[in-house]
Amino acid sequence: KPRIEDDRTGIDIDTLKRAFLDNLFYIQAKFPKVSTKNDYYMALAYTVRDRLLNRWLHTNQTYLERAPRIVAYLSAEFLMGPHLGNNLIDLGLYEPVKQAIAELGLDLNELLEQEEEPGLGNGGLGRLAACYIDSLATLEIPSVAYGIRYEYGIFDQEIKDGWQVEVTDRWLRYGNPWEVVRPESELMVKFGGHTETFIDEYGVYRVQWVPYKVVKGVPYDTPILGFKTNTANTLRLWKAEAPESFDFAVFNQGDYFGAVHQKSESENITKVLYPNDETYQGKQLRLEQQYFFVSCSLQDMIRLAKMQGVALERFHEHFAIQLNDTHPTIAIAELMRLLLDEHGFDWDRAWDITTKTFAYTNHTLLPEALERWSVAMLGGLLPRHLELIYEINSRFLDEVRIKFFEDPDRIARMSIIDESGERYVRMAHLACVGSYAINGVAELHSRLLKQTVLHDFYEMYPEKFVNVTNGVTPRRFIALSNPRLTSLITSKIGDGWLKNLGELRKLESLVDDAGFRNDFYQVKQAVKQDLADYVRANHGVEINPESIYDIQAKRIHEYKRQHLNALYIITLYNRLKANPSLDIAPRTFLFGGKAAPGYYMAKLIVKLINSIADVTNSDPDVGDRIKVVFLTDYNVKFAQRVYPAANLSEQISTAGKEASGTGNMKFSMNGALTIGTLDGANVEIREAVGAENFFLFGMTAEEVLAKKAEGYNPWDYYHGNDELKGVLDRIASGFFSHGDTELFKPLLDSLLYQDIFMVLADYQSYVECQERVDGAFRDRDNWTRMSILNAARMGHFSSDRSIRDYLSQIWKAPAVKIDVPE
Ligand code: 26V
């Protein structure tokens, strides 16, 4: 019997069905007969959206009225992944909606597949931001996430003849049902021009910025639900547009093309995400993007404070602003400008507020990733900010001089301005000077920060330094990605673990229960079968669910060492060729990841993997003992298929190079064992799951540094290890390149003449470790035992724990319960 409930809020099956059909008709303007899968997806998305609006509006209303302390998370990237499934989980509507959809003769999974994911990030840093806003909402913390609404997110990857080809990501093509545009809240952002000084009406010396152009920022809001709470926070992304009034002036002079040109110039700012990760390029448009979204966001916060009647003197009490890497760091100068020039503060008050507002997260130690802007470019684009940065620097260096009397080298090292050649603004230095807290993203990383890149700043401000180890959301990466495992766990320990991941420990005692072990094993096999079906359908390769699924899924980068993995595959191949009856546990090597379009060596590694796959997958001597598949277009949606299916997670970066890693956590939570170095969060994962349940190899960060210092020569390893020599010679001979001996030469030369990531030095240790993996996998029951213990002991790596750490050490923002009247 259908109950009479509102079509927009009712959650019984019949109401859900009726609402879905209504939306199909009234929003998509379609009858079921002529509807596409995408129409069905849209109808369902609107059905779900209707059911979260009440929470969202009440959350906003509560924040507006109660003016609680708010965490503002500023990030140039939010790698959100699809919203629909996640919102269903958060609302507790997954099962009823699945049933309603089934009763309409449709399949929820197929509709979920339709969603074009917002890929507004490159990799770890952007995905971390997405996990953090999920946890902030789940913990009922008032927060707002600010970023950029890129019209084109991270490129789609295709593989042609083994090479990566980039395709534009037109994610907004079919519309985005999750965002709401707020044109009434537009703001203006200035660029270029010059500054002028004047004496104001009180006789005070002031500065005025006369810009060359003005760009409009329009906010697009997306609700971010907490898991089974009433809290729905906001992700506010800014789109750049041309201000009407500005083209008008040009237009009136009859310069129609000039006006249109200016319009498209303005809109360029938020057109496309820069696809580089871990390599900085001093592109002006990138700086424009950063300043654009930062200025909009700060103006937005000031506007909100004013609406709430909060005095700007107390801005820092009302907002804690987290800088996700240095990308938003120009915010430090921008807040100073707003307070000084627009709101009449004096320097000391403005600086006091600013330095009580910002906190900075560092995500990398790689020198090539550290952002620095040429003084000429920054001054051309942001003349007022350059003046402010010089003033901040001059005052800061005075403090350095007083604290470290007579140490000119230190002054040069710490200066915000790098004056060793052409002048640059060092954004990490500005972030350290202007923030009250500085954190790394894993214990090892935080320690290395203090010892190396930020050592001087640590000596200057030891009290600012903290560690917050990264975490990931179990809602997306267990509940949504792995429903089979979720049901099994919940059937044993209830469902409290999804909000309190530490409860997974209760599974530990079940490890001795043979029935549970078998169930756990069966879940993994079923998920592996799903992935095999996907790989057959999309890659035409048959993979064996009985084999070890050995997976490396992450951005392609030399420091992550996908080529070390490739060398091991060739090692096994050579062994099989030498001894065709060799007994090894069958393995499926799966790779996924994008290479930055301009990163030649990374693209060559992709080509190498595909070239190896061509050989191994068709050589009858290999049979099905080795399969290699490069999984095209790795993104969040696909990651959700991959993590649950893994037996072995490859986390093999050169020690000291991977700040944390977060994929490592997602794999292990889903019961994969890790083969890894003592790098980033691997160290803590190993401590948590137990050394006996983790395959460790390779040099430590200290050993890497020591070897570098003593003079590392990769040729010693080449000449000293016949099997390694055989592998490299095999590539050099053209065996994987149809006889072409030139193709992979740049990669081989880089390994043999430089090998800055010490691939050859870690090779033997890696191979031996893989042999231990092989042996362990053959004992199926014991492998399952280790796998269960991995999943059971990963509670610490929930992003809820990370957010609690940020709250207690840095943000100090209390939770606010949201009441939603029925
Ligand atoms: C850097 C750059 C450099 C300037 C140009 C554009 C651009 C875009 C993104 C990035 C991000 C590089 C830093 C990064 O993603 N770090 C990763 O952060 C993860 C979350 O903390 C961490 O788990 C990974 O280990 C770390 O590599």
Residues whose N, C-alpha, C, O or C-beta is under 5 A from the ligand:
A	BS01	26V	N122 G124 L125 L128 Y274 N276 D277 E278 T279 Y280 Q281 H363 T364 A369 V441 E658 A659 S660 G661 T662
